Every structure is written in structure tokens, then in C-alpha cells.
Amino acid sequence: MKLKKVLFISMLCAICAFSCDDDDDNGGGTPSPNDSLPENLPNVEDATFSNSTNITNPYYGPPADMVYIYEGGEIGEDPEEEIRIERRADTREVMGVTTIIQNDQVFLDSVLIEDTDDWLAQDDDGNLWYFGEEVKNYDDEGNFEDDEGSWEAGVEGALPGYWLPANPTVGQNYYQEYWEGEAEDQAEVISVDTMVTTELATYNNCLVTKDINPFDEGEYELKFYAPNIGLVKEEKYDDSDVLIKMVELVEIAEVDTTSTMLPEDLPDITEATFTNPTDITNTYYGPPVGSVYIYEGGEIGEDAEESIRLERSSETREVMGITTIIQNDQVFVDSILVENTDDWLAQDDDGNVWYFGEAVENFDEEGNFLDSAGAWEAGVDGALPGYWLPANPEVGQTYYQEYYEGEAEDQAEVVSLDTTITIGLGTYENCLVTKDINPFEEDVYELKFYAPNVGLIKEEKYEGDDELVEVVELVEIE
């Protein structure tokens, strides 16, 4: 999460102690010692995480069953921002450490302008570490803008820092994150016995930190943490020590535990076992490692030509504690890259291939980056995985491919197991055919054809009264 738009955004990050952005690492796995790193950067190599999601640091909040609500804004202006902080029930693996997910939502005049998941973990000494964040930024009308501010420890050199130290002492300095030249937020402990009064209550023996961003010259923030509560107040000052913004805790509410009924056709991930999840043996899956599938096609009657390159990466990703393969899909229109996607897939012990989410980069017709719309991750914001391919498909079988309520609810139905398909590459028998629908696109569906021991060989898109509008098929296997 970044200091943008208003103090609240920075406060979001600060919410429980420390703030936002990125760090410095070697780009994957545990970082190696580096003499060039700052002296006050905590060394994650020295930390042990035996029970990393059991947060006992007295200055952290909210607990799992509570929501913290903050209000405030610029001095002299009516309070116009609200921040809601909640600890999710889900976890995330970062650098091999299981982190909790703390969700921060910032509202400006009741419009959501930022939605962030912070990844935190406590070491055995009680230090709370900041392992990164996933950010969604929106404009003043609530339209998605970008994911600026997102980062992950262990990726592109980012290193974690302290969200909250275990035993803060006056004069203690530490990095909250370290990504050289990009994000180097730091904090200094200036008090451990301050009394703070807000409209909600008076708090004794508060921890007070002075937080700085070295790239915002002269500005700083004071953050006040009450024991057994967490962040209760934040003040922002300019380079003349003039108070310019303030946010404080105004309400502590119980989490709404009312559960939503899940769809009957959604596969139950809790019943799946993943002993060797990257060994994909499902007969309808392709490409294998070392091969690239190339598809071509486009809209019926249009000149624009679409080319898709599908390749399985040798890398993996941890999602919901499961190691997934990474399948990269690149879509080109008239030779211009318009979409670059990493799909995260894993096979359970029964042979079902599960779809755990995707990272998406969308580009305009000239190849300029637009946004990451369509990205999602199982275990984040309530999203759940579905079947990419079932192990033993049967005609009439229906299932969800993904379930992110109100956002992504793609579904499929098996319509054939013995179809013969002829394309430029040849004739394929006993093909699996599925009818895929997106419930948010009325009167639109796709037929997908999977050949045994090959994978997807053809896709047809229909609209309205079963009018074929687009065809893409496999043209080359490299």
C-alpha cells in the first residue's frame, strides 16, 4: 500500500504498526547476507517461524474476530475518509513462511479507493514481520485503476522488515521494508509510555513510532499503538513540523461471521489431497514441460488475427499452501502482445487439475500496459479454486472452474467424451468437449475441445442464438 491520495492509505499499511511497499532481496527464496544492506534492516535469515500465524505481539490488532474502523482526514477539513481493518481467516505462503492476511479498505466519501491485503508473520521472538501486500487502487468513482504498491518479499529483490518489533525500546530504529531506491520505509521508537486520548477511549503506556519515507523529504508520521489493541491514532506532519493529517480509531466491531452458501457444483478443496501436485498426469492437460503450444484464430469475418502461445514454466508458486505449476499464456493481436497471464494449477491425488488463480497483465493495441484486471488468487478475498480439468469427466457433469463471488464464477459442463475433431494439425479422436459459461455474460458460451495426451486443441465461442463468432485452434507444437 502506498502513501497516495490521503493519509489513510499510508495508515492502512501502518494499521498495526508499520507501513507499506517493498524491500530488497535476491529475487526468490531466502536472501543471502549482503554487506551493502542497511544496518537497521532486520535479517530475516536470523528469524525462526515455528507458529507464524499466532500473533501475540501486544501492539498488534485487530484480532481475528474484530474489525477496526478509523476515520479522519486533512486538518481543517471534515472527516471524509474511513479505513476498515480486518484479519482474514485465510493465509498465504511468502518466502516459505505462512503469513496471516490483513485486509485494509480505504473509503473516500463512502467510495472504495483502495483494497489491500498485507501479509504478516510473527517469529519465535515475537517480532511481527511485513512480507508484502497485494493492492487494488480505484479512482474517486470506484473504478479500478491499477495495482501500484503491490510487492512480495523474495520477489525482485524485495526484503521483509518489521511491522512491529517484539520488545520496542526508545531510540530503536528499524526498516519496515527494503527495496533499494523504491521503498525504504523506516521507523524509530520515540516512546513506550505515552497516554493517548481519542473519542473512543484513553489508552495508557502506548508505543509511539516516528515513521519516515526517505523519498518524502521532511515529512513524517507519528503512530500510536495501545497495548492489547493496536494502532489507535496516526498523525502526519510536514517539513515544518506542522500537523497536516490525522486518523484515529473510532469503532471496534465484531466480524460478520454469517457464511454464504457455496454453490453445489463447486469442488470442495478441503476434501482434496495434494501429495505431488506438480506432477500433472491428467490425460487432457497440455502442454508438457519443454513444449510450447501455438494457437491461431480470431473473430469470424474479421481480419485481425489472434495468436496464443501456451507454455508451462519450470517454476512453481505456493497458493493456499499448495505448490502449483505456472502455465504462461500470451495473447497477440496482429503480432502485438495484448495479454500476458500466469495460471496456477495443481493436480490432486485423484487426478483432478485445480485452478488456483492467475496473474494478469493487459496491454492496449500498441503494447502499452493497461492493468491487471482479471487477476485473482484462491484464498484471497474469499476466492476459491475450482477444476481446470476433472480427473474422470462424465457427460452431464457440471463444475465451477473458479469461484470469487460476484467477480469470477466461470462454470463448465461436460457435453462429450468421444468427439472426433479435425484441424490443420490432424484428426483427433475421443475428445473431451466442455461447454463453458460466464454467468455475467448473457447468451455467451464457449465449446472447448481437449484431445487425449495432447490437451486443448480447439475453442469455439458462440453468442445469441448459437451464432459462432470466434474460433481458435492449435496450429503448432514446438
C-alpha positions in Angstrom: 0.0 0.0 0.0 1.4 3.4 -0.8 1.1 6.9 0.5 -1.2 8.2 -2.1 -4.4 10.1 -2.2 -4.6 10.6 1.5 -3.1 9.8 4.8 -5.4 6.9 5.2 -3.7 4.9 2.6 -0.5 5.1 4.4 -2.3 4.5 7.6 -3.8 1.4 6.2 -0.5 -0.1 5.9 0.5 1.4 9.2 -2.6 0.0 10.7 -1.0 -2.3 13.1 2.3 -0.8 13.3 4.2 -0.3 10.3 3.7 0.6 6.7 4.0 -0.3 3.2 5.6 -1.0 -0.2 8.7 -3.1 -0.9 12.0 -4.5 0.2 15.3 -5.8 -1.2 16.2 -9.4 -1.7 17.9 -11.7 -4.2 14.6 -12.4 -6.0 13.4 -15.7 -4.7 13.9 -17.8 -1.6 15.8 -16.7 1.4 18.2 -13.8 0.8 21.9 -14.2 1.2 23.9 -11.9 3.5 24.8 -8.7 1.8 27.2 -6.2 3.3 25.6 -3.4 1.3 22.3 -3.8 3.1 21.4 -1.1 5.7 22.5 -1.8 9.3 18.9 -1.3 10.6 17.3 -3.8 8.3 16.2 -6.8 10.3 17.7 -10.0 9.0 15.0 -12.5 8.1 17.6 -15.2 7.9 18.1 -15.0 11.7 14.4 -15.4 12.4 12.6 -18.7 13.1 8.9 -19.0 12.4 7.6 -22.1 14.3 4.0 -20.8 14.7 4.0 -17.7 12.4 0.2 -17.1 12.3 -0.1 -17.0 16.1 0.2 -13.2 16.6 0.8 -12.4 20.3 2.7 -9.1 19.9 0.7 -6.8 22.3 0.7 -3.8 19.9 -0.9 -5.7 17.1 -4.6 -5.6 16.2 -7.3 -6.4 15.2 -7.8 -9.9 16.5 -9.4 -12.4 14.1 -13.0 -11.8 15.2 -12.9 -8.0 15.1 -13.0 -5.1 12.6 -11.2 -1.8 13.3 -12.7 1.3 11.8 -10.7 4.5 11.5 -11.8 8.0 10.4 -10.0 11.2 9.7 -8.5 13.4 7.0 -6.7 16.7 6.5 -6.6 19.1 9.4 -9.3 21.8 8.9 -11.4 19.6 6.7 -14.4 17.5 7.6 -13.5 13.8 8.1 -14.1 12.3 4.8 -12.2 9.0 4.9 -12.9 5.7 6.5 -10.5 2.8 6.9 -11.7 -0.7 7.8 -9.1 -3.2 9.0 -9.8 -6.9 9.3 -7.7 -10.0 9.7 -8.8 -12.7 7.2 -9.2 -16.3 8.0 -7.0 -17.3 5.0 -3.2 -17.4 5.0 -0.5 -17.0 2.3 2.9 -18.6 1.8 5.7 -16.0 1.3 9.4 -17.0 1.2 8.3 -20.3 2.7 6.7 -18.6 5.7 2.9 -18.9 6.4 1.6 -15.4 6.8 -1.7 -14.0 8.0 -3.7 -11.8 5.6 -4.8 -8.4 7.0 -7.3 -6.6 4.7 -7.3 -2.8 4.7 -10.1 -1.0 2.8 -10.0 2.8 2.4 -13.1 4.7 1.5 -13.3 8.4 0.4 -16.7 9.9 0.7 -18.1 6.3 1.0 -16.4 5.2 -2.2 -13.8 2.4 -2.0 -10.5 3.8 -3.3 -8.1 1.1 -2.1 -8.3 -2.5 -1.1 -5.1 -4.1 0.2 -4.1 -7.4 1.7 -1.0 -7.2 3.9 1.0 -10.3 4.6 2.3 -10.6 8.2 4.0 -13.3 10.2 5.4 -13.4 13.8 8.7 -15.0 14.5 9.5 -17.0 17.6 10.9 -13.9 19.4 7.7 -12.0 19.0 8.7 -9.7 16.1 5.9 -9.1 13.6 7.3 -9.1 10.0 5.9 -7.4 6.9 6.2 -9.8 3.9 4.4 -7.7 1.3 1.0 -6.7 0.1 -1.5 -7.0 -2.8 -3.0 -3.7 -3.7 -6.0 -2.7 -5.8 -6.4 1.1 -6.4 -9.6 2.7 -7.5 -10.5 6.2 -8.7 -12.9 8.6 -7.0 -15.8 6.9 -8.7 -14.8 3.4 -7.6 -13.4 2.3 -11.0 -10.3 0.0 -10.8 -7.1 1.9 -11.7 -4.1 -0.3 -11.0 -2.2 -2.4 -8.5 0.5 0.1 -7.8 2.2 -0.5 -4.5 1.9 -4.3 -4.6 5.1 -6.2 -3.7 6.2 -9.6 -2.3 9.2 -10.4 -0.2 11.6 -12.7 -2.1 10.5 -11.3 -5.5 12.7 -8.9 -7.5 15.0 -8.3 -4.5 12.3 -7.3 -2.0 13.1 -8.0 1.6 10.7 -8.0 4.6 11.1 -5.7 7.6 9.4 -5.3 11.0 5.8 -4.4 11.1 6.2 -4.3 14.9 9.3 -5.2 16.9 8.9 -7.7 19.8 10.4 -5.5 22.6 10.5 -1.9 21.4 12.9 0.4 23.2 13.2 4.2 22.9 15.7 5.1 20.2 15.3 1.8 18.4 15.5 2.2 14.6 14.4 -0.4 12.0 13.3 -0.8 8.4 9.7 -1.8 7.8 10.6 -2.8 4.2 13.6 -2.5 1.9 13.6 -2.3 -1.8 16.6 -0.2 -2.7 15.6 3.1 -4.4 11.9 2.2 -4.4 10.6 1.6 -0.9 12.7 2.1 2.2 10.2 3.0 4.9 11.8 3.2 8.4 10.6 3.8 11.9 12.1 5.0 15.2 10.6 4.2 18.7 10.2 7.5 20.5 8.0 6.4 23.5 6.7 3.3 25.1 4.6 5.0 27.9 2.5 7.7 26.2 -1.1 8.3 27.1 -3.4 8.8 24.1 -7.0 10.0 24.3 -9.3 9.6 21.3 -13.1 9.8 21.1 -13.3 6.1 21.7 -11.1 5.8 24.8 -8.0 6.8 26.7 -5.1 4.5 26.3 -2.0 4.2 28.7 1.5 3.0 28.0 1.3 3.5 24.3 4.1 2.7 21.9 4.8 5.7 19.6 6.9 5.5 16.5 8.1 8.1 14.1 7.9 6.8 10.6 9.6 8.2 7.6 9.8 7.6 3.9 13.2 8.8 2.8 11.8 9.8 -0.6 9.3 12.2 1.0 11.8 14.8 2.3 10.9 16.4 5.6 7.5 14.7 6.1 7.0 12.1 8.9 4.2 10.3 10.7 3.6 9.6 14.4 1.8 6.3 15.0 0.3 5.4 18.4 -0.2 1.8 19.4 -2.1 0.8 22.5 -1.2 -2.4 24.3 -3.7 -5.2 23.6 -5.4 -3.1 21.0 -3.0 -2.0 18.2 -2.9 1.2 16.2 -5.3 3.8 17.7 -4.1 7.0 16.1 -1.8 8.4 13.4 -0.6 12.0 12.8 1.1 13.3 9.7 3.5 16.3 9.8 5.1 18.4 7.1 8.7 19.5 7.0 7.9 22.4 9.3 6.5 20.1 12.0 3.0 21.3 11.3 0.3 18.7 11.8 -1.5 18.3 8.4 -3.4 15.0 8.7 -4.9 12.8 11.4 -6.7 9.5 11.6 -7.9 7.7 14.7 -9.7 4.5 15.7 -13.4 5.2 16.1 -15.0 1.8 16.4 -14.2 -1.8 17.1 -16.9 -4.1 15.7 -17.4 -7.8 15.5 -16.7 -9.6 12.3 -19.9 -10.7 10.5 -19.5 -14.5 10.6 -22.6 -15.1 8.6 -21.5 -17.6 6.0 -22.6 -17.6 2.4 -24.0 -20.8 0.9 -21.5 -22.1 -1.6 -22.7 -23.5 -5.0 -23.4 -27.2 -5.1 -21.2 -27.7 -8.2 -18.1 -26.0 -6.6 -15.5 -28.7 -5.9 -14.6 -28.9 -2.2 -10.9 -28.1 -1.9 -10.9 -29.3 1.7 -11.5 -32.9 0.5 -8.6 -32.9 -1.9 -5.1 -34.3 -1.1 -2.1 -32.9 -2.9 0.9 -35.3 -2.4 2.7 -34.5 -5.7 0.7 -31.5 -7.1 3.1 -30.5 -9.8 3.1 -34.0 -11.5 0.3 -33.4 -14.0 -0.9 -36.7 -15.4 -4.4 -35.8 -16.4 -4.7 -37.0 -20.0 -6.5 -33.9 -21.2 -3.8 -31.5 -19.9 -1.1 -29.9 -22.1 1.5 -28.7 -22.8 4.1 -30.8 -21.1 7.3 -29.1 -19.8 9.6 -28.3 -22.7 6.8 -27.8 -25.3 5.0 -24.7 -26.5 1.5 -24.8 -27.9 0.7 -22.2 -30.5 -2.9 -21.3 -31.4 -4.3 -19.1 -34.1 -7.7 -17.7 -34.9 -10.0 -14.8 -34.3 -13.5 -13.4 -34.8 -15.5 -14.7 -37.7 -15.4 -12.3 -40.6 -12.7 -10.1 -39.1 -9.2 -9.5 -40.4 -7.5 -9.1 -37.0 -5.5 -12.3 -36.3 -5.1 -13.7 -32.8 -2.1 -15.8 -31.8 -1.8 -17.5 -28.4 1.4 -19.1 -27.0 0.9 -21.5 -24.2 3.9 -22.8 -22.2 4.4 -24.5 -18.9 7.1 -22.8 -16.8 9.7 -24.7 -14.9 8.9 -22.5 -11.9 6.2 -23.1 -9.2 4.1 -20.9 -6.9 2.7 -21.6 -3.4 -1.1 -20.9 -3.2 -3.2 -21.8 -0.2 -0.2 -23.9 1.0 -0.1 -25.9 -2.2 2.7 -25.9 -4.8 1.2 -25.1 -8.2 2.7 -25.2 -11.6 2.8 -21.9 -13.6 1.3 -22.0 -17.1 2.0 -18.9 -19.1 -0.4 -17.7 -21.8 0.5 -14.9 -24.1 -2.1 -13.4 -26.5 -1.1 -11.5 -29.5 -3.3 -9.5 -31.9 -1.7 -8.6 -35.2 1.6 -9.5 -33.6 1.1 -7.1 -30.6 1.1 -8.6 -27.1 -2.3 -7.7 -25.6 -2.3 -10.2 -22.6 0.3 -12.0 -20.5 -1.1 -14.4 -18.0 0.3 -16.9 -15.5 -2.2 -19.6 -14.5 -1.6 -21.5 -11.3 -2.6 -25.2 -11.5 -2.1 -28.3 -9.3 -3.3 -31.9 -9.5 -4.7 -33.7 -6.6 -4.1 -37.4 -5.8 -7.3 -38.3 -7.7 -6.1 -36.7 -10.9 -8.3 -33.6 -10.9 -6.4 -30.5 -12.1 -7.3 -27.5 -9.9 -7.2 -23.8 -10.9 -5.8 -21.7 -8.1 -5.8 -18.3 -9.8 -3.8 -16.2 -12.2 -1.6 -13.1 -12.5 -2.7 -11.0 -15.5 -1.1 -8.2 -17.4 -3.3 -6.5 -20.0 -1.9 -4.2 -22.8 -3.5 -1.9 -25.3 -3.4 -2.3 -29.1 0.1 -0.6 -29.2 1.5 -2.9 -26.5 1.3 -0.4 -23.6 0.4 -1.8 -20.2 -3.1 -1.1 -19.1 -4.0 -3.0 -15.9 -4.2 -6.4 -14.2 -7.9 -6.8 -14.5 -8.9 -10.5 -14.2 -6.1 -11.4 -11.7 -7.2 -13.4 -8.7 -5.8 -15.8 -6.2 -7.5 -18.7 -4.3 -7.6 -18.0 -0.6 -7.6 -14.2 -1.0 -10.8 -12.1 -0.5 -12.8 -15.4 -0.2 -11.8 -16.7 -3.6 -11.9 -20.5 -4.0 -10.3 -22.8 -6.6 -12.2 -25.0 -9.0 -11.5 -27.6 -11.6 -9.4 -26.8 -14.6 -9.9 -30.4 -15.7 -11.7 -33.1 -13.8 -10.0 -36.5 -13.4 -12.7 -38.7 -14.8 -15.2 -36.5 -16.7 -18.7 -37.8 -17.4 -21.3 -36.4 -19.8 -23.6 -34.1 -17.9 -21.0 -33.4 -15.2 -21.0 -29.7 -14.2 -18.5 -27.9 -12.1 -17.1 -24.5 -11.2 -13.7 -23.6 -12.6 -13.3 -20.7 -10.2 -15.4 -19.1 -7.5 -14.9 -15.5 -6.5 -18.4 -14.4 -5.6 -19.7 -11.7 -7.8 -16.4 -11.4 -9.6 -15.5 -14.7 -11.2 -17.8 -17.7 -11.3 -16.9 -19.5 -14.5 -18.5 -22.9 -14.9 -18.3 -25.9 -17.3 -20.4 -28.8 -18.4 -19.1 -32.0 -20.0 -21.0 -32.5 -23.3 -19.0 -35.2 -24.9 -16.1 -37.7 -24.4 -16.0 -39.3 -27.9 -15.9 -36.4 -30.3 -13.7 -36.5 -33.4 -12.1 -33.2 -34.3 -10.1 -32.4 -37.4 -7.9 -29.3 -37.5 -4.8 -28.3 -39.6 -2.5 -30.4 -37.4 -4.6 -33.6 -37.9 -7.5 -35.5 -36.7 -8.1 -36.3 -33.0 -10.5 -38.9 -31.7 -12.2 -39.4 -28.3 -12.0 -35.7 -27.5 -13.4 -34.3 -24.3 -15.8 -31.4 -25.1 -16.9 -28.9 -22.4 -19.4 -26.0 -22.6 -18.0 -23.1 -20.6 -20.1 -20.2 -19.4 -19.5 -17.0 -17.6 -22.8 -16.1 -15.7 -22.0 -12.4 -16.1 -22.1 -12.7 -19.9 -25.6 -13.4 -21.0 -26.2 -15.6 -24.0 -22.4 -16.3 -24.5 -20.7 -19.7 -24.2 -17.6 -21.5 -25.4 -17.0 -25.0 -26.6 -13.6 -26.3 -25.7 -12.1 -29.5 -27.3 -9.4 -31.5 -25.5 -7.6 -34.4 -27.2 -6.2 -37.2 -25.0 -2.5 -36.9 -24.4 -2.4 -33.5 -26.1 -4.7 -31.1 -24.3 -6.8 -28.2 -25.7 -6.8 -28.3 -29.5 -9.8 -26.0 -30.4 -12.1 -23.4 -28.9 -15.3 -22.0 -30.4 -17.2 -19.0 -29.0 -21.0 -18.6 -29.5 -23.3 -15.7 -28.9 -27.1 -15.1 -29.0 -28.9 -17.8 -30.9 -25.9 -20.2 -31.1 -24.1 -18.0 -33.6 -20.4 -18.9 -34.0 -18.5 -15.7 -33.5 -14.9 -16.8 -32.9 -12.6 -19.8 -33.5 -9.1 -20.6 -32.2 -7.3 -23.8 -32.8 -3.9 -25.4 -32.2 -1.6 -24.9 -35.2 1.9 -25.8 -33.9 3.6 -27.7 -31.2 7.2 -26.6 -30.6 
